[in-house]
Amino acid sequence: MAELVAEPQLGLTLLAGASGQDNRITWAHTSDLPRLWEWVTGGELMMTNGLSIPSDPAGQVALAEALVDAGASALAIGEKMHAPPLTAEFLAACEQLPLPLLNIPYPLPFIAIARSVAESSLLEESRRLRQTARVYDLLRTAGASEDHWQSLVLRLATELDSELFVVDRRCLHPWHPEGHPLPGFLVEEWSPHPGQVSVAGKNFQWHRIRGRHVLTMDIPTHANALLVVLPNSEPHPDAVVLLHAATVLGLQLSRIVLSLESRHRLAGEFLLQATDGRLGVAEMESRMVSFGIPAADFLMVAMAAGNATEPHDDRLAGVHIDLWRHGVASASLKRNNRLHVVVPADVSDEVLVHCSGVGSVIGISTPAAVAGIQRALQESLWALGSARANRLELARYAQGPSWLGLTGFEEGTALVRRLLGPVFDYEQRQDGDLILTLRTYLDSQRSWQKTAATLFAHRQTIIYRIRKIGELTGLDMGETSTVAQLWFALQIHEAMHQ
């Protein structure tokens, strides 16, 4: 910075902040936007025609503090332009921080300063290119296995002379199960509002927290993955090299997720065969152990994305990744807008709720062994129905409030069979639409016209079908008690239907 001020052809004058003359200037940038500090990546000389300078003392002091917190090396203001009078408080703040404050003589064009900085940065550019090459070489030598993640992070940290942490911005947990947790002072600072640790829409921002500069930047390709950089010394790591480091970490995460997806598909195929009764106990035990799940002490968990009914709703598509990130082995299968997940019995409710995401509903079976996996599936579905009916985020089978006055899925299954069994049997023989008609009829407040319009059928067809249901079940379809029983049975059937 001192060399720039000393260049006679520029004629720059130091107004305040003399103790910061040794600050390294990596680039010169012009901006006249109000929040000048938001365009700082670290090491810049920020130049303005004065429109960015508040008129009041408090606003000017806040600007100086924000620029220093963001990592700016100096501030230069064009003379005889649009700057308000510089207050004594502002000059004192620049001295104390320190933030070198320069006067750009009129009519010196800002581009002359930028060129001077660029010419003096040629050696720095060469260093940056060499360091960028070393950063990508670390990716080349890193293995694709998830076991090599922390090794890559530590080697990048050494190259950048910084501490590096990759976390989930929503909860501040490490993004990888091997990852190191954030230092306590950052958790204390951010934990009340973890999702807001970075300004919305910005992917690169310096903060000053408890006397330390901290950079937060997004990891490309992975939503909510946040890279946190704590430099060990001055000057800070180069902004361009940091962006490349974030790209390298994103590519390594993509490698890891790709390998996890292969295992996820195998686990889904296993779970489908196991719940359909196509595997023997010995094979199920062997396969379960291969996925890291205890064969004699696991939970079956049913998840649904709130009230979603769309067949292609994918809000639960990443649950297996989130569970892995939190150190939980799992096998999962998507069926009929529900996600069925097998996890070790010691997993906490908090982890399941967190990994399923906001608005999801969860039903959990009692601890089971592989011989009872089908029963565990039924228990989880019953618990899911209970959670939805009682407007709970999570319900465990045989715990909490009852559902429809029934104690368990056996009673529910018996009720469905007793009331709707003849209708199911008829539909298997005749391939009819009686159940669909009944559901629509009840959802339409027993209106023939609304039901016909919804099903694109004639009103007389709907009347015939409802009368047929009455004949098959032996129930009077005009009685309110009959309607209530059938509604209960349909609720149970739909909740337990796989």
Residue pairs with C-beta under 8 A, 6 or more apart in sequence:
1 20
1 21
1 22
1 23
1 24
1 25
1 45
1 73
1 74
1 100
2 21
2 22
3 120
4 10
4 12
4 25
4 45
4 113
4 116
4 117
4 120
5 12
5 13
5 14
5 21
5 102
7 116
9 112
10 108
10 112
10 113
10 116
11 105
11 108
12 76
12 102
12 103
12 104
12 105
12 113
13 102
13 103
13 105
14 21
14 100
14 101
14 102
14 103
15 86
15 91
15 94
15 101
15 102
15 103
16 90
16 91
16 92
16 94
16 95
16 99
16 100
16 101
17 74
17 94
17 95
17 97
17 98
17 99
17 100
17 101
18 95
18 98
18 100
19 95
19 98
20 73
20 74
20 97
20 98
20 99
20 100
21 100
23 43
23 73
23 74
23 100
24 43
24 73
24 235
25 43
25 44
25 45
25 73
25 74
25 117
26 42
26 43
26 44
26 73
26 121
26 124
26 235
26 238
26 239
27 43
27 44
27 45
27 117
27 118
27 121
28 44
28 45
28 47
28 110
28 113
28 114
28 116
28 117
28 118
29 39
29 40
29 44
29 45
29 46
29 47
29 114
30 46
30 47
30 48
30 110
30 114
31 39
31 46
31 47
31 48
31 52
32 48
32 49
32 50
32 51
32 52
33 39
33 52
34 51
34 52
35 66
36 46
36 48
36 52
36 63
36 66
36 67
36 75
37 63
37 66
37 67
37 69
37 70
37 72
38 70
38 199
38 202
38 205
39 46
40 46
40 67
40 70
40 71
40 72
40 206
41 71
41 204
41 206
41 239
42 70
42 71
42 206
42 215
42 236
42 237
42 238
42 239
43 71
43 72
43 73
43 235
43 236
43 238
43 239
44 71
44 72
44 73
45 72
45 73
45 74
45 75
45 76
45 102
45 113
45 117
46 67
46 72
46 74
46 75
46 76
47 76
47 77
47 78
47 104
47 110
47 113
47 114
48 75
48 76
48 77
48 78
48 83
49 77
49 78
49 81
49 82
49 83
50 77
50 78
50 81
50 82
50 83
50 84
51 82
52 63
53 60
53 63
53 77
53 83
53 84
53 86
54 60
54 62
54 63
54 84
55 84
55 85
56 87
57 87
57 88
57 89
57 90
58 89
60 86
60 87
60 89
60 90
60 93
61 89
61 90
61 93
63 90
64 75
64 90
64 93
64 94
64 97
64 99
65 93
65 97
67 75
67 99
68 97
68 99
68 208
69 206
69 207
69 208
69 213
70 205
70 206
70 207
71 206
71 213
71 236
72 99
73 100
74 99
74 100
74 101
74 102
75 94
75 99
75 100
75 101
75 102
76 101
76 102
76 103
76 104
76 113
77 83
77 86
77 101
77 102
77 103
77 104
78 104
78 106
78 110
79 103
79 104
79 105
79 106
80 106
81 106
86 101
91 101
93 99
94 100
94 101
104 110
104 113
124 238
128 238
128 240
128 241
131 159
131 238
131 241
132 240
132 241
132 244
134 159
135 156
135 159
135 241
135 244
135 245
135 248
136 244
136 248
138 152
138 155
138 156
138 159
138 248
139 152
139 248
139 251
139 252
142 148
142 151
142 152
142 252
144 255
144 256
144 258
144 259
145 256
145 259
146 176
146 177
146 178
146 256
146 259
146 260
147 178
148 252
149 176
149 178
149 179
149 252
149 253
149 256
150 176
150 178
150 179
150 180
152 248
152 249
152 252
153 164
153 166
153 179
153 180
153 249
154 164
156 164
156 245
156 248
156 249
157 163
157 164
159 245
160 229
160 231
160 237
160 241
160 242
160 245
161 231
161 232
161 233
161 237
162 229
162 230
162 231
162 232
162 237
163 183
163 229
163 230
163 232
164 227
164 228
164 229
164 230
164 245
165 174
165 179
165 180
165 181
165 182
165 227
165 228
165 230
166 174
166 175
166 176
166 179
166 219
166 225
166 226
166 227
166 228
166 249
166 253
167 173
167 174
167 175
167 179
167 182
167 225
167 226
167 228
168 174
168 175
168 224
168 225
168 226
168 325
169 194
169 195
169 197
169 198
169 224
169 225
169 226
170 194
170 195
170 224
171 194
171 354
172 182
172 186
172 187
172 190
172 191
172 194
172 197
173 181
173 325
173 326
174 180
174 181
174 325
175 219
175 222
175 225
175 226
175 253
175 325
176 253
176 256
176 325
177 324
177 325
177 326
177 327
181 187
182 190
182 228
183 230
185 209
185 210
185 212
186 209
186 214
186 228
189 209
189 210
190 197
197 216
197 226
198 205
198 216
198 217
198 218
198 226
199 205
203 217
203 218
204 215
204 216
204 217
204 218
204 239
204 242
204 243
205 215
205 216
205 217
206 213
206 214
206 215
206 236
207 213
207 214
207 215
207 216
208 214
212 230
213 230
213 231
213 236
214 228
214 229
214 230
215 227
215 228
215 229
215 230
215 231
215 236
215 242
216 226
216 227
216 228
216 229
217 226
217 227
217 229
217 242
217 243
217 246
218 225
218 226
218 227
218 246
219 225
219 226
219 227
219 246
219 249
219 250
219 253
220 246
220 247
220 250
221 250
221 251
221 253
221 254
222 250
222 253
222 254
225 250
225 253
227 245
227 246
227 249
229 237
229 242
231 237
237 245
257 321
260 320
260 321
260 324
263 291
264 320
264 332
267 291
267 320
267 330
267 331
267 332
267 333
268 331
268 332
268 333
268 334
270 279
270 284
270 287
270 288
270 291
270 331
271 331
271 332
271 333
271 340
271 342
272 333
273 279
274 284
274 287
274 370
274 373
275 333
275 340
275 373
275 374
275 377
275 498
277 374
279 287
281 370
281 371
284 295
284 370
284 373
285 295
285 296
285 370
288 294
288 295
288 298
288 331
288 342
288 370
289 295
291 329
291 330
291 331
292 329
293 329
293 330
293 331
293 342
293 343
293 344
294 344
294 345
295 369
295 370
296 369
296 370
297 344
297 345
297 367
297 369
298 342
298 343
298 344
298 345
298 367
298 368
298 369
298 376
299 342
299 343
299 344
299 345
299 347
299 364
299 365
299 366
299 367
299 368
299 376
299 380
300 340
300 341
300 342
300 364
300 365
300 368
300 373
300 376
300 377
300 379
300 380
301 340
301 341
301 342
301 343
301 352
301 362
301 363
301 364
301 365
301 380
302 338
302 339
302 340
302 341
302 362
302 363
302 364
302 377
302 380
302 381
302 383
302 384
303 316
303 319
303 338
303 339
303 340
303 341
303 356
303 360
303 361
303 362
303 363
303 384
304 316
304 337
304 338
304 339
304 360
304 361
304 384
304 388
305 313
305 315
305 316
305 337
305 357
305 359
305 360
306 359
306 360
306 361
308 315
308 337
309 337
310 337
311 337
313 337
315 357
315 359
315 360
316 334
316 339
316 356
316 357
316 360
317 334
319 330
319 332
319 339
319 341
319 355
319 356
319 357
320 330
320 332
320 341
322 354
322 355
323 329
323 330
323 341
323 343
323 351
323 355
324 330
326 351
326 354
326 355
328 343
328 344
328 347
328 351
328 355
329 343
329 344
330 341
330 342
330 343
331 341
331 342
332 339
332 340
332 341
332 342
333 339
333 340
333 341
334 340
335 498
336 497
336 498
338 381
338 384
340 377
340 380
342 373
343 352
345 367
349 364
349 394
352 362
352 364
352 394
353 360
353 362
353 393
353 394
356 362
360 393
361 384
361 387
361 388
361 392
361 393
361 394
362 384
362 387
362 393
362 394
362 395
363 379
363 380
363 381
363 382
363 383
363 384
363 385
363 386
363 387
363 394
363 395
363 396
363 397
364 380
364 383
364 394
364 395
364 396
364 397
365 375
365 376
365 377
365 379
365 380
365 383
365 396
365 397
366 376
366 379
366 396
366 397
366 398
368 375
368 376
368 379
377 498
378 409
378 413
378 496
379 397
379 398
379 408
379 409
380 397
381 409
381 495
381 496
381 498
382 397
382 403
382 408
382 409
382 412
382 495
382 496
383 395
383 396
383 397
384 395
384 495
385 403
385 491
385 492
385 495
385 496
386 392
386 395
386 400
386 401
386 402
386 403
387 393
387 394
387 395
388 495
389 403
389 404
389 491
390 400
390 401
390 403
392 400
392 401
397 408
398 407
398 408
403 412
404 412
404 488
404 491
404 492
406 412
406 415
406 492
409 496
412 492
412 496
413 492
413 496
415 488
415 489
415 492
416 489
416 492
416 493
416 496
419 473
419 475
419 485
419 486
419 489
420 435
420 473
420 486
420 489
420 490
420 493
422 472
422 473
423 434
423 435
423 438
423 469
423 472
423 473
424 435
426 432
426 434
426 468
426 472
427 433
427 434
427 435
432 465
432 468
433 455
433 465
434 465
434 468
434 469
434 472
435 490
435 493
436 455
437 451
437 455
437 462
437 465
437 466
437 469
438 465
438 466
438 469
438 486
438 490
439 490
439 494
440 451
440 454
440 455
441 447
441 451
441 462
441 466
442 483
442 486
442 487
442 490
444 450
444 451
444 454
446 483
448 459
448 462
448 463
449 459
451 457
451 462
452 458
452 459
452 461
452 462
455 462
466 477
467 477
469 475
469 477
469 486
470 476
470 477
470 482
473 486
475 482
475 485
475 486
476 482
477 483
